[in-house]
Amino acid sequence: MARDHPLTRRDLTFGIVGLASKSPDAIQGALANESVDMGHRIRDHARFQTPAETRRVPLVIVGGGIAGLSAAWRLDKRGFRDFVLLEMESEVGGNARWGRNEITPYPWAAHYVPVLGKGPALVRELFEELGILKNGQWDEHYLCHSPQERIFIHGRWQEGLPPQTDHQQWERFEALTGELRQTGCFTIPMEQGWRKCGARERALDRMSMEEWLAANGLHSPEVRWYANYACRDDYGASSAATSAWAGLHYFASREPDDKGPIVQPQGNGWIVQRLEEKLRPHIHRGRMVYRIVKRGAGWQVFTEQTRFDAQAVIFAAPTFLGAWLIDPAPPKYPLEYSPWLTANLTLERWPEEQDTEPAWDNVIYDSKSLGYVVATHQSLKVHQRRTVWTWYHSFSEGSARDQRRLLLGGDWSYWKEFILRDLERAHPDIRACVSRVDIMRLGHAMPRPGPGAMFAAVPSSHAPSLFFANSDVSRLPLFEEAQYRGVAAAAAALRLLGRA
Ligand SMILES: Cc1cc2nc3c(=O)[nH]c(=O)nc-3n(C[C@H](O)[C@H](O)[C@H](O)COP(=O)(O)OP(=O)(O)OC[C@H]3O[C@@H](n4cnc5c(N)ncnc54)[C@H](O)[C@@H]3O)c2cc1C
């Protein structure tokens, strides 16, 4: 089984010393979308410029990720247009943001939405509106072409994920997750089933995924590897640090024969783009909210340019920030956030290989990282010499705080080398193929649902006209949860404003 070892300070120091002696190579690149300094200004209670103007508006949305954009989408659909959406970055999208070079658009983080049986009603509503679901049929251009997945194991690529030679253990795993599926407790969005969980399912939140595997006699290295991979990939946490409820939700909320997933070159960025086109008049980019103060029944929302006086606020930025920004402060968000590192590699040519065709998702079994997705995968061009790969790494073990320090301690050269060494296991000639490595460091990328997290209290509103909408209210970092929380907050705000 591929075991995750947390990256230690020692690894980092030796890595950097090792790098210093290497001759510079021709690979270019940079750290992209760095917002660490902005975030730290809030943490360090830095002085902010007093806004020169004041604007009255009934409703302010803070944060333009999928949750904030979904809240705006719902308000607009309900005919309510008297609101602003404030996003601190120069682009909206949050974890679904995307980029583009001369070859292709590419994702920076979120890269797919699963197609779930009949699927969550809101997701279907949005996709019907965006024209990719018509009379129950999905537009083939959006469903991931095959081959979808492959894994590099025992020195060669194999199609599909995960390796399944231990049939008995896989059958047992599938039988157990199938039973859980039948309980109706594991749903997407999670809130619909979560309230119906009985004592047996709730008990799953008191143990880790790894403990659950052991308690159920699932000792196969393959099954344990896959469970660990799924936890690292979905939650940025190892199976030993993930609540068994959350780990099992991944399997028990999906049907084994689900189609999809929905993928595009820019990952979930295509949804951001389409929502942005609809909502442009409301969106204010480059507007960091640095303070939200309760005044009478309403709120003053401060940016350095404008103070917005609002009757209600939808807080769609990560919920932990509420304790730093909102006065009076809400209860502290109870979960840690995992750091992540992602990179976009520009390839001038494909690595040499013989075993299989490249897939959309490519995983290296014996790696601390999560592999890469190919941005040009959906392209119908047969001979596409140049491409872009989006590579992923979650810092899944040890305390999130220590791992964050390691993430921020490494500069572009350090992480570029880390990434290329990881890929060299499967692609020995990768350095000869790559011309750029652009890297994004995400300090607080997603909540880690550790044991106890799923039934810990996370408020959805505050004092009573501020509504939390980030996907972290669900404790599960998924597109569907972001959309559901955004829409639920919009509905609550409309009720408060008497516009339901
Ligand atoms: C590397 C990675 C890969 C992922 N892959 C997938 C995937 O393939 N599929 C999937 O379903 N999910 C994926 N996710 C989960 C992803 O987080 C959710 O799908 C979803 O995009 C989260 O949206 P959100 O709006 O809840 O939060 P966020 O995307 O975090 O949005 C919050 C927004 O608030 C803004 N903000 C923060 N502070 C302020 C402030 N003070 N003032 C103004 N604005 C502020 C931020 O800039 C950001 O735009 C991935 C996450 C990561 C990190």
The ligand as an SDF file (V2000), in Angstrom:
LIG
                    3D

 53 58  0  0  0  0  0  0  0  0999 V2000
   -7.3290   21.3680   -5.2340 C   0  0  0  0  0  0  0  0  0  0  0  0
   -8.8120   21.2080   -5.1350 C   0  0  0  0  0  0  0  0  0  0  0  0
   -9.4830   20.3930   -6.0480 C   0  0  0  0  0  0  0  0  0  0  0  0
  -10.8710   20.2570   -5.9710 C   0  0  0  0  0  0  0  0  0  0  0  0
  -11.5090   19.4720   -6.8930 N   0  0  0  0  0  0  0  0  0  0  0  0
  -12.8470   19.3440   -6.8600 C   0  0  0  0  0  0  0  0  0  0  0  0
  -13.5400   18.6390   -7.8840 C   0  0  0  0  0  0  0  0  0  0  0  0
  -12.9300   18.1580   -8.8410 O   0  0  0  0  0  0  0  0  0  0  0  0
  -14.8950   18.5400   -7.7910 N   0  0  0  0  0  0  0  0  0  0  0  0
  -15.5850   19.0940   -6.7540 C   0  0  0  0  0  0  0  0  0  0  0  0
  -16.8160   18.9600   -6.6890 O   0  0  0  0  0  0  0  0  0  0  0  0
  -14.9550   19.7910   -5.7950 N   0  0  0  0  0  0  0  0  0  0  0  0
  -13.6140   19.9530   -5.8300 C   0  0  0  0  0  0  0  0  0  0  0  0
  -12.9820   20.7080   -4.8820 N   0  0  0  0  0  0  0  0  0  0  0  0
  -13.7730   21.3010   -3.7920 C   0  0  0  0  0  0  0  0  0  0  0  0
  -14.1670   22.7720   -4.0470 C   0  0  0  0  0  0  0  0  0  0  0  0
  -13.6780   23.4220   -2.9150 O   0  0  0  0  0  0  0  0  0  0  0  0
  -15.6800   22.9280   -4.1710 C   0  0  0  0  0  0  0  0  0  0  0  0
  -16.1550   22.1580   -5.2650 O   0  0  0  0  0  0  0  0  0  0  0  0
  -16.1650   24.3570   -4.4280 C   0  0  0  0  0  0  0  0  0  0  0  0
  -15.5460   24.9050   -5.5640 O   0  0  0  0  0  0  0  0  0  0  0  0
  -16.0270   25.2500   -3.1960 C   0  0  0  0  0  0  0  0  0  0  0  0
  -16.7000   26.4510   -3.4320 O   0  0  0  0  0  0  0  0  0  0  0  0
  -17.0340   27.4940   -2.2740 P   0  0  0  0  0  0  0  0  0  0  0  0
  -17.6880   28.6440   -2.9110 O   0  0  0  0  0  0  0  0  0  0  0  0
  -17.7300   26.7990   -1.1690 O   0  0  0  0  0  0  0  0  0  0  0  0
  -15.6320   27.9430   -1.6670 O   0  0  0  0  0  0  0  0  0  0  0  0
  -14.3770   28.6970   -2.3150 P   0  0  0  0  0  0  0  0  0  0  0  0
  -14.1180   28.1600   -3.6540 O   0  0  0  0  0  0  0  0  0  0  0  0
  -13.3020   28.6140   -1.2840 O   0  0  0  0  0  0  0  0  0  0  0  0
  -14.8390   30.2200   -2.4790 O   0  0  0  0  0  0  0  0  0  0  0  0
  -14.6790   31.2130   -1.4920 C   0  0  0  0  0  0  0  0  0  0  0  0
  -14.4650   32.5430   -2.1810 C   0  0  0  0  0  0  0  0  0  0  0  0
  -14.4300   33.5780   -1.1840 O   0  0  0  0  0  0  0  0  0  0  0  0
  -13.4240   34.5090   -1.5370 C   0  0  0  0  0  0  0  0  0  0  0  0
  -13.0240   35.2450   -0.3350 N   0  0  0  0  0  0  0  0  0  0  0  0
  -12.3680   34.7670    0.7440 C   0  0  0  0  0  0  0  0  0  0  0  0
  -12.1890   35.7460    1.6510 N   0  0  0  0  0  0  0  0  0  0  0  0
  -12.7680   36.8660    1.1470 C   0  0  0  0  0  0  0  0  0  0  0  0
  -12.8940   38.2030    1.6280 C   0  0  0  0  0  0  0  0  0  0  0  0
  -12.4200   38.5760    2.8320 N   0  0  0  0  0  0  0  0  0  0  0  0
  -13.5260   39.1010    0.8430 N   0  0  0  0  0  0  0  0  0  0  0  0
  -14.0370   38.7490   -0.3820 C   0  0  0  0  0  0  0  0  0  0  0  0
  -13.9100   37.4930   -0.8760 N   0  0  0  0  0  0  0  0  0  0  0  0
  -13.2970   36.5590   -0.1200 C   0  0  0  0  0  0  0  0  0  0  0  0
  -12.3210   33.6130   -2.1050 C   0  0  0  0  0  0  0  0  0  0  0  0
  -11.3880   34.3430   -2.8700 O   0  0  0  0  0  0  0  0  0  0  0  0
  -13.1360   32.6280   -2.9210 C   0  0  0  0  0  0  0  0  0  0  0  0
  -13.3580   33.0930   -4.2420 O   0  0  0  0  0  0  0  0  0  0  0  0
  -11.5920   20.9020   -4.9500 C   0  0  0  0  0  0  0  0  0  0  0  0
  -10.9160   21.7310   -4.0450 C   0  0  0  0  0  0  0  0  0  0  0  0
   -9.5550   21.8900   -4.1450 C   0  0  0  0  0  0  0  0  0  0  0  0
   -8.8500   22.7840   -3.1670 C   0  0  0  0  0  0  0  0  0  0  0  0
  1  2  1  0
  2  3  1  0
  2 52  2  0
  3  4  2  0
  4  5  1  0
  4 50  1  0
  5  6  2  0
  6  7  1  0
  6 13  1  0
  7  8  2  0
  7  9  1  0
  9 10  1  0
 10 11  2  0
 10 12  1  0
 12 13  2  0
 13 14  1  0
 14 15  1  0
 14 50  1  0
 15 16  1  0
 16 17  1  0
 16 18  1  0
 18 19  1  0
 18 20  1  0
 20 21  1  0
 20 22  1  0
 22 23  1  0
 23 24  1  0
 24 25  2  0
 24 26  1  0
 24 27  1  0
 27 28  1  0
 28 29  2  0
 28 30  1  0
 28 31  1  0
 31 32  1  0
 32 33  1  0
 33 34  1  0
 33 48  1  0
 34 35  1  0
 35 36  1  0
 35 46  1  0
 36 37  1  0
 36 45  1  0
 37 38  2  0
 38 39  1  0
 39 40  1  0
 39 45  2  0
 40 41  1  0
 40 42  2  0
 42 43  1  0
 43 44  2  0
 44 45  1  0
 46 47  1  0
 46 48  1  0
 48 49  1  0
 50 51  2  0
 51 52  1  0
 52 53  1  0
M  END
$$$$
